[in-house]
Amino acid sequence: MSEHIIELQHVTKAYGDNVVIEDMSFYVKKGEFITFLGPSGCGKTTTLRMIAGFDLPTSGKILLDGKDVSQLPPNKRPVNTVFQRYALFPHLNVFENIAYGLRCKKVVNTYENDEGKRYSKKERLSKKEIAEKVKKALEIVDLEGFEKRSISTLSGGQQQRVAIARAIVNEPEILLLDEPLGALDLKMRKEMQIELKEMHKRLGITFIYVTHDQEEALTMSDTIVVMADGVVQQIGTPKGIYDEPANTFVADFIGESNILSGAVTGVKKVRFCGKTFDCLDEFEVNEVVDVVVRPEDIRMCPPEEGVLTGEVLSVVFKGIHYEITVQVGKYELIVQSTESRAVGEKIGLNIAPDGIHLMKPKYTTNLFDGVITKHNTVEFADGEFECDVTQLYPGSHIDEEEYLVLPSGEKLDLTDTEVTVEVGLRDIAISDDETAGGTTGHIISIIYKGDHYRLIVRTDESEEDFVFSTDDLWNENDYVSVIIPKEKIKLSLKNKEAKK
C-alpha cells in the first residue's frame, strides 16, 4: 500500500469561467501534519473541500490510498472536518454534540448462528460503546468532566476542543481543519497551536490544516503547501520554505524579507544596493535576479567596517528583537537585531553569503493578446489603448482615411487584426481616476523591493494581470485605472499574412 494517503493529480476546479484551482498536483503522507497556506481567495479552502467531498473537481483525480475518490460523497470518505465556525448544536450538551455522529453511524458486526455459519449485520453502536468513545475523545482534548455542560457556557477555546472531539470520535484516517483558530484571540490561538500539535502526535492520523497565518503554519506543520491564485507556489518543510523561498511571493508572504533587484557579476557574486557581495547561488554572469535577504541575516557594525553604510530611520521594539529601518542610498533595508541603534545614527551593514538568496524574476514583461480596432487603437485586458500601428509594418504610415499604407503603396485595413501586445514593467502607471486609463482593475499584490514597489493590478472581467514598478505606495484592493503611454505599447502580428 502506498505511503501517500492522499494524492491530487492535475486537479482543476472552475465555477463557470472562473478557475479557482489550476492543474494542482501534490501528495500527503500518512500521519503527516500538512498545511495549506496562502492569502484569502488563493483556493486553499476549495482544495480542502474537494478532499472532503463537499466540492467535486472539474477535472483531475483525487486518490485516497491509491483509489480514485474524486466523485465519492463526503460520507463515503474516511475524513472528518473541523470548521472555523465549529458548527456545534446549541441545544445539545457537550456529550451529545460529540456523540451525534456516533448515534448516526452503523458498523458491520459478524455473528455465528447455531449451525456454525457466519453472517454479517449492520448495527448501531450501543450506549456503552458510544459513552466509551466520547470519554476517550474528551480525554484527548482535555475536557474530562464537561460532558453535561451547555455549549453556550463554554469559552471559544473550549468550543473549539468540542468541535475537534466530535471530529476525531469517529476515528477518521484524515482530519481536515479549515482555519479552526480564526475566531480565537491571540493568546488562545497560540495555546491551541501547541495543543493541536500534541493531539496530532497522540492520534497518529493525518492532519490537513488550512490557514492564512504564517506563524501557525511554521509552528505546527511537517509540510507546508504555499498557494496563490489557485496555483501551488512551493511545497516544503517550514524551515526549507523560510530559508529557501522559491519566488518573491513566498519570500514576501512567509516572514519578513528584503526583496531587491540585482545582477550577477561573476561566479557566486551578485551586485545589489550599489555593492558586490559573495553568495552561494550560481547564475549566468550578467543575469538579472531577485535578491532576498532576511532581516535577521543583516549584521550591523561600525560604518567603516560595513560593505553597506546607511542611516537609521526608525527603531521599533518587537519584544524579542528590534526592527531597524536603515536608509542605504536610495534603498530602505529592514534589520532585525537584539541590539538597538539610535535614529539618525550612521551604521555599517554586512551580509554573509548564506544570507543572500537569488532567484529568477517571475515577471520580466507584460504580454497580452490584443485586437486592432477600426480606429487603429488596440483592445486588450478588458480595455482599449492608443497605440502606433505602423510598427506592425516598418516604413508604413496612416493616411487621412485611417488606412495603413505600406511602402509599396498598398493599403491595409487593420480592423480585427490579432496582435501580441508587450508592455514593460516600468511603462505602466495607475490612477484613482477610473476614466484616466484604458482599463481598470484592483491591486491584488504589493511587494516592496528596496527602492520601489512592484504592483499587480487584475482586471475584473477577464482577470488579466498588469505587473509594474512604481515609486508610489498604494493599498491592496484599491480600484484603479491603468495608464500606458502610446509609445510604450509594443505590437507584433500574430499572423503576418492576415491582412495582406
RODO-2510 file (C-alpha; in nm, 4 decimals, decimal comma):
residues 500
     n   res          X          Y          Z
     1     m     0,0000     0,0000     0,0000
     2     s     0,1260     0,3478    -0,0855
     3     e     0,2684     0,5682     0,1912
     4     h     0,0753     0,8515     0,0282
     5     i    -0,2673     0,8597     0,1919
     6     i    -0,3879     1,1377    -0,0410
     7     e    -0,2726     1,2360    -0,3861
     8     l    -0,4078     1,5097    -0,6132
     9     q    -0,3321     1,4567    -0,9817
    10     h    -0,3761     1,7582    -1,2124
    11     v    -0,6845     1,8790    -1,0260
    12     t    -0,8684     2,1821    -1,1647
    13     k    -1,1778     2,3440    -1,0158
    14     a    -1,3795     2,6038    -1,2039
    15     y    -1,7081     2,7776    -1,1372
    16     g    -1,8242     2,8663    -1,4857
    17     d    -1,5386     3,0609    -1,6443
    18     n    -1,3768     3,1337    -1,3071
    19     v    -1,0887     2,8909    -1,2481
    20     v    -1,0086     2,8808    -0,8753
    21     i    -0,7737     2,5783    -0,8754
    22     e    -0,5488     2,5226    -1,1752
    23     d    -0,3729     2,1927    -1,2539
    24     m    -0,2813     2,1159    -0,8923
    25     s    -0,0729     1,8087    -0,8097
    26     f     0,0752     1,7023    -0,4754
    27     y     0,0606     1,4181    -0,2230
    28     v     0,0129     1,3834     0,1528
    29     k     0,1980     1,1199     0,3537
    30     k     0,0227     0,9073     0,6165
    31     g     0,0388     1,0605     0,9617
    32     e     0,1650     1,3931     0,8272
    33     f     0,0619     1,7392     0,9519
    34     i     0,0335     1,9350     0,6282
    35     t    -0,0821     2,2956     0,5993
    36     f    -0,2328     2,4802     0,3047
    37     l    -0,1054     2,8369     0,3448
    38     g    -0,1957     3,1411     0,1400
    39     p    -0,3861     3,4693     0,1282
    40     s    -0,7634     3,4907     0,1143
    41     g    -0,9016     3,3701    -0,2185
    42     c    -0,5982     3,1582    -0,3100
    43     g    -0,8014     2,8336    -0,3260
    44     k    -0,6867     2,6601    -0,0078
    45     t    -1,0370     2,6068     0,1352
    46     t    -1,1648     2,4929    -0,2056
    47     t    -0,8856     2,2329    -0,2137
    48     l    -0,9817     2,1152     0,1348
    49     r    -1,3486     2,0910     0,0351
    50     m    -1,2588     1,8770    -0,2661
    51     i    -1,0609     1,6398    -0,0437
    52     a    -1,3597     1,6242     0,1948
    53     g    -1,6036     1,5660    -0,0918
    54     f    -1,8094     1,8839    -0,0412
    55     d    -1,6914     2,0057    -0,3835
    56     l    -1,6050     1,7899    -0,6832
    57     p    -1,3098     1,8667    -0,9131
    58     t    -1,3840     1,9902    -1,2643
    59     s    -1,1006     1,7722    -1,3910
    60     g    -0,8207     1,5617    -1,2477
    61     k    -0,8182     1,2912    -0,9807
    62     i    -0,8149     1,2748    -0,6019
    63     l    -0,6713     0,9455    -0,4800
    64     l    -0,7178     0,8040    -0,1309
    65     d    -0,4868     0,5118    -0,0549
    66     g    -0,4389     0,4815    -0,4298
    67     k    -0,8128     0,4660    -0,5094
    68     d    -0,9904     0,7387    -0,7071
    69     v    -1,2464     0,9050    -0,4765
    70     s    -1,2996     1,2172    -0,6897
    71     q    -1,6738     1,1552    -0,7268
    72     l    -1,7465     0,9976    -0,3879
    73     p    -1,9775     1,1873    -0,1473
    74     p    -1,8373     1,3059     0,1888
    75     n    -1,9974     1,0260     0,3923
    76     k    -1,8127     0,7660     0,1850
    77     r    -1,4706     0,9128     0,2626
    78     p    -1,2731     0,8376     0,5845
    79     v    -1,2335     1,2068     0,6658
    80     n    -1,3851     1,4464     0,9181
    81     t    -1,3786     1,8263     0,9050
    82     v    -1,3425     2,0916     1,1742
    83     f    -1,4827     2,4228     1,0518
    84     q    -1,3849     2,7738     1,1551
    85     r    -1,7330     2,8372     1,2976
    86     y    -1,7358     2,4975     1,4750
    87     a    -2,0994     2,4188     1,3696
    88     l    -2,1895     2,2881     1,7165
    89     f    -2,5513     2,2177     1,8121
    90     p    -2,6522     2,4817     2,0710
    91     h    -2,9466     2,2750     2,2031
    92     l    -2,7259     1,9727     2,2833
    93     n    -2,4763     1,9463     2,5672
    94     v    -2,1083     1,8600     2,5176
    95     f    -2,1624     1,4832     2,5377
    96     e    -2,4495     1,4822     2,2885
    97     n    -2,2603     1,7074     2,0444
    98     i    -1,9696     1,4666     2,0371
    99     a    -2,1938     1,1571     2,0317
   100     y    -2,4144     1,2835     1,7491
   101     g    -2,2140     1,1264     1,4684
   102     l    -2,1756     0,8013     1,6582
   103     r    -2,5537     0,7714     1,7028
   104     c    -2,5970     0,8028     1,3256
   105     k    -2,3184     0,5602     1,2487
   106     k    -2,3708     0,1935     1,1644
   107     v    -2,0996    -0,0684     1,1944
   108     v    -2,0809    -0,4171     1,0475
   109     n    -2,0792    -0,6891     1,3138
   110     t    -2,0195    -1,0559     1,2360
   111     y    -2,2134    -1,3333     1,4132
   112     e    -2,2299    -1,7117     1,4057
   113     n    -2,5624    -1,8993     1,4144
   114     d    -2,6409    -2,2332     1,5760
   115     e    -2,5319    -2,4167     1,2634
   116     g    -2,1888    -2,2556     1,2742
   117     k    -2,2500    -2,0301     0,9746
   118     r    -2,1127    -1,6758     0,9970
   119     y    -2,3188    -1,3771     0,8872
   120     s    -2,2790    -1,0006     0,8997
   121     k    -2,5237    -0,7420     1,0166
   122     k    -2,5209    -0,3613     1,0188
   123     e    -2,5980    -0,2259     1,3623
   124     r    -2,5843     0,0996     1,5520
   125     l    -2,3352     0,1370     1,8347
   126     s    -2,4544     0,0533     2,1840
   127     k    -2,4879     0,3219     2,4510
   128     k    -2,1884     0,1760     2,6306
   129     e    -1,9718     0,1877     2,3169
   130     i    -2,0757     0,5484     2,2495
   131     a    -2,0022     0,6528     2,6074
   132     e    -1,6556     0,4926     2,5942
   133     k    -1,5664     0,6618     2,2644
   134     v    -1,6899     1,0029     2,3827
   135     k    -1,4931     0,9662     2,7077
   136     k    -1,1750     0,8857     2,5126
   137     a    -1,2264     1,1849     2,2792
   138     l    -1,2802     1,4185     2,5760
   139     e    -0,9581     1,2936     2,7330
   140     i    -0,7642     1,3701     2,4149
   141     v    -0,8904     1,7301     2,4073
   142     d    -0,8571     1,7779     2,7875
   143     l    -1,2298     1,8266     2,8543
   144     e    -1,2954     1,5464     3,1004
   145     g    -1,5915     1,6350     3,3248
   146     f    -1,7500     1,8676     3,0693
   147     e    -1,9977     1,6097     2,9379
   148     k    -2,3108     1,7807     3,0742
   149     r    -2,2028     2,1388     3,0122
   150     s    -2,4128     2,3513     2,7764
   151     i    -2,2322     2,4747     2,4656
   152     s    -2,3289     2,8345     2,5451
   153     t    -2,1336     2,8214     2,8734
   154     l    -1,8031     2,7308     2,7044
   155     s    -1,5254     2,9673     2,6020
   156     g    -1,4141     2,9883     2,2390
   157     g    -1,1208     2,7584     2,3032
   158     q    -1,3393     2,5018     2,4786
   159     q    -1,5904     2,5079     2,1928
   160     q    -1,3027     2,4518     1,9536
   161     r    -1,1978     2,1444     2,1503
   162     v    -1,5539     2,0083     2,1427
   163     a    -1,5569     2,0507     1,7640
   164     i    -1,2253     1,8618     1,7387
   165     a    -1,3515     1,5876     1,9744
   166     r    -1,6640     1,5452     1,7602
   167     a    -1,4428     1,5086     1,4525
   168     i    -1,1964     1,2560     1,5985
   169     v    -1,4539     1,0420     1,7846
   170     n    -1,5372     0,8655     1,4579
   171     e    -1,1706     0,7671     1,4254
   172     p    -1,1134     0,9115     1,0783
   173     e    -0,7967     0,8402     0,8846
   174     i    -0,7725     1,2098     0,7952
   175     l    -0,8736     1,5181     0,9927
   176     l    -0,9396     1,8343     0,7904
   177     l    -0,9197     2,1675     0,9749
   178     d    -1,0438     2,4805     0,7952
   179     e    -0,8940     2,7828     0,9771
   180     p    -1,0195     2,6423     1,3095
   181     l    -0,8397     2,9017     1,5243
   182     g    -0,9546     3,2077     1,3325
   183     a    -1,2220     3,3062     1,5856
   184     l    -0,9904     3,2884     1,8887
   185     d    -0,7885     3,5688     2,0436
   186     l    -0,4101     3,5772     2,0024
   187     k    -0,3198     3,4107     2,3337
   188     m    -0,5770     3,1342     2,2894
   189     r    -0,4605     3,0742     1,9307
   190     k    -0,1019     3,0230     2,0459
   191     e    -0,2141     2,7793     2,3168
   192     m    -0,4318     2,5853     2,0718
   193     q    -0,1459     2,5651     1,8198
   194     i     0,0606     2,3710     2,0730
   195     e    -0,2370     2,1557     2,1769
   196     l    -0,3236     2,0684     1,8156
   197     k     0,0342     1,9591     1,7525
   198     e     0,0234     1,7410     2,0653
   199     m    -0,3139     1,5911     1,9598
   200     h    -0,1632     1,5085     1,6227
   201     k     0,1220     1,3193     1,7903
   202     r    -0,1152     1,1273     2,0183
   203     l    -0,3653     1,0341     1,7475
   204     g    -0,1093     0,9494     1,4780
   205     i    -0,3552     1,0315     1,1975
   206     t    -0,3140     1,2703     0,9038
   207     f    -0,3955     1,6366     0,9704
   208     i    -0,4659     1,8726     0,6788
   209     y    -0,4823     2,2287     0,8043
   210     v    -0,5872     2,5492     0,6256
   211     t    -0,4694     2,8921     0,7363
   212     h    -0,3536     3,2313     0,6141
   213     d    -0,1447     3,2765     0,9305
   214     q     0,2235     3,2151     0,8559
   215     e     0,3125     3,1691     1,2237
   216     e     0,0528     2,8934     1,2630
   217     a     0,1901     2,7140     0,9593
   218     l     0,5526     2,7433     1,0701
   219     t     0,4701     2,6360     1,4278
   220     m     0,2627     2,3240     1,3637
   221     s     0,3377     2,1798     1,0213
   222     d     0,5534     1,8955     0,8981
   223     t     0,4938     2,0197     0,5435
   224     i     0,3589     2,3485     0,4076
   225     v     0,1878     2,3967     0,0706
   226     v     0,2088     2,7667    -0,0194
   227     m    -0,0696     2,8722    -0,2578
   228     a    -0,1576     3,1821    -0,4582
   229     d    -0,4241     3,2306    -0,7249
   230     g    -0,5160     2,8617    -0,7228
   231     v    -0,1591     2,7525    -0,8001
   232     v     0,0936     2,5816    -0,5713
   233     q     0,3920     2,8146    -0,5305
   234     q     0,6104     2,5895    -0,3155
   235     i     0,5937     2,2707    -0,1086
   236     g     0,8432     2,2013     0,1667
   237     t     0,9248     2,1895     0,5349
   238     p     0,8715     2,5094     0,7363
   239     k     1,2481     2,5644     0,7633
   240     g     1,3077     2,4842     0,3972
   241     i     1,0432     2,7266     0,2757
   242     y     1,1600     3,0003     0,5123
   243     d     1,5298     2,9584     0,4301
   244     e     1,4931     2,8894     0,0560
   245     p     1,1761     3,0552    -0,0811
   246     a     1,1012     2,9558    -0,4403
   247     n     0,9972     3,3037    -0,5541
   248     t     0,9365     3,6574    -0,4293
   249     f     0,5735     3,5802    -0,3405
   250     v     0,6806     3,3095    -0,0964
   251     a     0,9648     3,5239     0,0388
   252     d     0,7258     3,8140     0,0991
   253     f     0,4414     3,6014     0,2390
   254     i     0,6481     3,3856     0,4758
   255     g     0,8062     3,6103     0,7348
   256     e     0,9833     3,9402     0,6725
   257     s     1,2146     3,9862     0,3736
   258     n     1,4233     4,2467     0,1990
   259     i     1,3498     4,1868    -0,1704
   260     l     1,5803     4,3702    -0,4100
   261     s     1,6730     4,3747    -0,7771
   262     g     2,0267     4,2614    -0,8559
   263     a     2,2601     4,1388    -1,1269
   264     v     2,5099     3,8531    -1,1287
   265     t     2,8620     3,9910    -1,1835
   266     g     3,0678     3,6716    -1,1603
   267     v     3,0824     3,3200    -1,0205
   268     k     2,8799     3,3313    -0,6960
   269     k     2,8890     3,7106    -0,6973
   270     v     2,5895     3,9446    -0,7116
   271     r     2,5564     4,3231    -0,7162
   272     f     2,2707     4,4990    -0,5403
   273     c     2,2314     4,8215    -0,3438
   274     g     2,5306     4,9500    -0,5397
   275     k     2,7749     4,6926    -0,3957
   276     t     2,9006     4,3447    -0,4893
   277     f     2,8508     4,0540    -0,2481
   278     d     2,9585     3,6902    -0,2352
   279     c     2,6688     3,4420    -0,2464
   280     l     2,6081     3,0682    -0,2730
   281     d     2,3735     3,0552    -0,5737
   282     e     2,5105     3,0161    -0,9257
   283     f     2,3570     3,2042    -1,2182
   284     e     2,4806     3,3198    -1,5577
   285     v     2,7016     3,6294    -1,5487
   286     n     2,5009     3,9495    -1,6206
   287     e     2,1728     3,7714    -1,5450
   288     v     1,9148     3,9903    -1,3707
   289     v     1,7921     3,8312    -1,0470
   290     d     1,5711     3,8961    -0,7477
   291     v     1,7736     3,9091    -0,4261
   292     v     1,6118     3,8026    -0,0976
   293     v     1,7767     3,8852     0,2340
   294     r     1,6034     3,8079     0,5640
   295     p     1,6252     4,0950     0,8173
   296     e     1,7899     3,8706     1,0776
   297     d     2,0711     3,7893     0,8295
   298     i     2,1949     4,1500     0,8158
   299     r     2,4671     4,2311     1,0696
   300     m     2,5195     4,5839     1,1991
   301     c     2,8735     4,7162     1,2524
   302     p     3,0684     5,0444     1,2607
   303     p     3,0360     5,2369     0,9293
   304     e     3,3986     5,1801     0,8284
   305     e     3,3614     4,8005     0,8633
   306     g     3,0434     4,7572     0,6565
   307     v     3,0088     4,6731     0,2888
   308     l     2,6992     4,8969     0,3042
   309     t     2,6620     5,2145     0,5079
   310     g     2,3396     5,3901     0,5930
   311     e     2,1409     5,5999     0,8352
   312     v     1,8928     5,4605     1,0869
   313     l     1,5414     5,5858     1,0002
   314     s     1,3382     5,4103     1,2706
   315     v     1,3681     5,1630     1,5575
   316     v     1,0732     4,9514     1,6776
   317     f     1,0955     4,7149     1,9759
   318     k     0,9237     4,3855     1,8897
   319     g     0,9635     4,2050     2,2226
   320     i     1,2386     3,9592     2,1258
   321     h     1,4249     4,1888     1,8861
   322     y     1,4449     4,5396     1,7468
   323     e     1,3251     4,6100     1,3943
   324     i     1,5516     4,8780     1,2489
   325     t     1,4901     5,0539     0,9167
   326     v     1,8112     5,1763     0,7522
   327     q     1,8376     5,4147     0,4540
   328     v     2,1188     5,2917     0,2283
   329     g     2,1414     5,5392    -0,0586
   330     k     1,8033     5,5179    -0,2314
   331     y     1,7254     5,1807    -0,0720
   332     e     1,5500     5,1008     0,2558
   333     l     1,6589     4,7841     0,4355
   334     i     1,4943     4,6200     0,7361
   335     v     1,7287     4,4792     1,0005
   336     q     1,6272     4,2616     1,2969
   337     s     1,8679     4,2510     1,5905
   338     t     1,8732     4,2098     1,9667
   339     e     2,0840     4,5273     1,9716
   340     s     1,9252     4,8693     1,9284
   341     r     2,0518     5,1757     1,7449
   342     a     1,9631     5,5448     1,7663
   343     v     1,7537     5,7125     1,4983
   344     g     1,9863     5,9200     1,2789
   345     e     2,2924     5,7088     1,3648
   346     k     2,5312     5,6147     1,0816
   347     i     2,5956     5,2391     1,0757
   348     g     2,7590     4,9738     0,8580
   349     l     2,5861     4,6592     0,7323
   350     n     2,7295     4,3220     0,6326
   351     i     2,5568     4,0173     0,4815
   352     a     2,7163     3,6712     0,4812
   353     p     2,6984     3,4631     0,1601
   354     d     2,4495     3,2165     0,3133
   355     g     2,2149     3,5066     0,3970
   356     i     2,1774     3,6053     0,0304
   357     h     1,9281     3,4100    -0,1805
   358     l     1,8995     3,4612    -0,5573
   359     m     1,6049     3,3669    -0,7755
   360     k     1,4916     3,4258    -1,1297
   361     p     1,2404     3,7117    -1,1557
   362     k     0,8912     3,5763    -1,2093
   363     y     0,7909     3,8808    -1,4130
   364     t     1,0086     4,0398    -1,6825
   365     t     0,7427     4,1946    -1,9088
   366     n     0,3657     4,2038    -1,9697
   367     l     0,2273     4,0087    -2,2662
   368     f    -0,1356     4,0190    -2,3825
   369     d    -0,3475     3,9017    -2,6755
   370     g    -0,4956     4,2044    -2,8495
   371     v    -0,7081     4,3113    -3,1450
   372     i    -0,6724     4,6267    -3,3556
   373     t    -0,9943     4,8327    -3,3770
   374     k    -1,1282     5,0360    -3,6694
   375     h    -0,9849     5,3463    -3,5025
   376     n    -0,6335     5,1949    -3,5042
   377     t    -0,6366     5,1508    -3,1278
   378     v    -0,5726     4,8154    -2,9591
   379     e    -0,8152     4,6275    -2,7361
   380     f    -0,6737     4,4002    -2,4667
   381     a    -0,7178     4,3256    -2,0974
   382     d    -1,0805     4,4477    -2,0868
   383     g    -0,9852     4,7888    -2,2254
   384     e    -0,8795     4,9990    -2,5233
   385     f    -0,5499     5,1870    -2,5627
   386     e    -0,3968     5,4316    -2,8090
   387     c    -0,1069     5,2739    -2,9980
   388     d     0,1185     5,3135    -3,3008
   389     v     0,0037     5,0534    -3,5521
   390     t     0,2752     5,1489    -3,8041
   391     q     0,5239     4,9436    -3,6002
   392     l     0,3497     4,6329    -3,7364
   393     y     0,4829     4,7139    -4,0866
   394     p     0,8135     4,9080    -4,0893
   395     g     0,8089     5,2067    -4,3224
   396     s     0,4269     5,2274    -4,3274
   397     h     0,2110     5,5268    -4,2429
   398     i    -0,1543     5,6115    -4,1754
   399     d    -0,3417     5,8092    -4,4440
   400     e    -0,6285     6,0530    -4,3949
   401     e    -0,8817     5,7688    -4,4228
   402     e    -0,7081     5,5844    -4,1373
   403     y    -0,5801     5,3077    -4,3631
   404     l    -0,2299     5,1779    -4,3097
   405     v    -0,0224     5,2358    -4,6226
   406     l     0,2736     5,0084    -4,6906
   407     p     0,5954     5,1378    -4,8556
   408     s     0,4705     4,9707    -5,1766
   409     g     0,1559     5,1887    -5,1692
   410     e    -0,0749     4,9016    -5,0760
   411     k    -0,3496     4,9979    -4,8293
   412     l    -0,4432     4,7754    -4,5368
   413     d    -0,7492     4,7834    -4,3132
   414     l    -0,6210     4,6576    -3,9793
   415     t    -0,9644     4,6210    -3,8162
   416     d    -0,9837     4,2950    -3,6151
   417     t    -0,6173     4,2132    -3,6754
   418     e    -0,4909     3,9901    -3,3948
   419     v    -0,1696     4,1097    -3,2299
   420     t     0,0559     4,0366    -2,9377
   421     v     0,0865     4,3317    -2,7010
   422     e     0,4012     4,3811    -2,4909
   423     v     0,4378     4,6398    -2,2143
   424     g     0,7454     4,6817    -1,9948
   425     l     0,7397     4,6710    -1,6139
   426     r     0,8437     5,0384    -1,5989
   427     d     0,5958     5,1566    -1,8638
   428     i     0,2689     5,1440    -1,6663
   429     a     0,1134     5,3997    -1,4340
   430     i    -0,2115     5,3900    -1,2375
   431     s    -0,4643     5,6468    -1,1188
   432     d    -0,7575     5,6502    -0,8798
   433     d    -0,9464     5,8364    -1,1549
   434     e    -1,1281     5,5458    -1,3204
   435     t    -1,1547     5,7339    -1,6530
   436     a    -0,7869     5,8238    -1,6802
   437     g    -0,6621     5,4968    -1,8297
   438     g    -0,7530     5,2379    -2,0878
   439     t    -0,8819     4,9770    -1,8416
   440     t    -0,9495     4,9312    -1,4709
   441     g    -0,8843     4,6731    -1,2009
   442     h    -0,7977     4,6056    -0,8379
   443     i    -0,4488     4,5973    -0,6880
   444     i    -0,4007     4,2368    -0,5767
   445     s    -0,0328     4,2370    -0,4781
   446     i     0,2255     4,4821    -0,3455
   447     i     0,5900     4,3885    -0,2828
   448     y     0,8464     4,6447    -0,1702
   449     k     1,1814     4,5968    -0,3479
   450     g     1,4060     4,8307    -0,1557
   451     d     1,3698     5,1397    -0,3737
   452     h     1,0338     5,0799    -0,5421
   453     y     0,7118     4,8802    -0,5178
   454     r     0,6102     4,6002    -0,7527
   455     l     0,2337     4,6014    -0,8015
   456     i    -0,0089     4,3687    -0,9761
   457     v    -0,3419     4,5062    -1,0975
   458     r    -0,6023     4,2496    -1,2059
   459     t    -0,8901     4,3424    -1,4353
   460     d    -1,2404     4,2424    -1,3279
   461     e    -1,3864     4,0638    -1,6310
   462     s    -1,1076     3,8600    -1,7926
   463     e    -0,8780     3,8732    -1,4863
   464     e    -0,5737     3,9869    -1,6838
   465     d    -0,2776     4,0982    -1,4732
   466     f    -0,0662     4,4117    -1,5197
   467     v     0,2694     4,3841    -1,3397
   468     f     0,4717     4,7025    -1,2993
   469     s     0,7065     4,9031    -1,0805
   470     t     0,6207     5,2317    -0,9114
   471     d     0,7695     5,4645    -0,6525
   472     d     0,4241     5,5396    -0,5113
   473     l     0,2682     5,3490    -0,2221
   474     w    -0,0836     5,2158    -0,2806
   475     n    -0,3078     4,9777    -0,0868
   476     e    -0,4158     4,6282    -0,1802
   477     n    -0,7717     4,6177    -0,3198
   478     d    -0,7528     4,9815    -0,4385
   479     y    -0,9612     5,0183    -0,7561
   480     v    -0,7516     5,1958    -1,0186
   481     s    -0,7277     5,2731    -1,3891
   482     v    -0,4262     5,1551    -1,5895
   483     i    -0,2391     5,4157    -1,7948
   484     i     0,0067     5,3172    -2,0687
   485     p     0,1658     5,5822    -2,2951
   486     k     0,1092     5,5188    -2,6634
   487     e     0,4814     5,4910    -2,7394
   488     k     0,5286     5,2245    -2,4694
   489     i     0,2925     4,9714    -2,6279
   490     k     0,4817     4,7269    -2,8494
   491     l     0,2795     4,5368    -3,1086
   492     s     0,3604     4,2311    -3,3193
   493     l     0,1428     4,0449    -3,5658
   494     k     0,0166     3,7007    -3,4752
   495     n    -0,0296     3,6225    -3,8440
   496     k     0,1658     3,8456    -4,0800
   497     e    -0,0448     3,7340    -4,3751
   498     a    -0,3748     3,8085    -4,2058
   499     k    -0,4402     4,1465    -4,3642
   500     k    -0,2492     4,1250    -4,6910
***
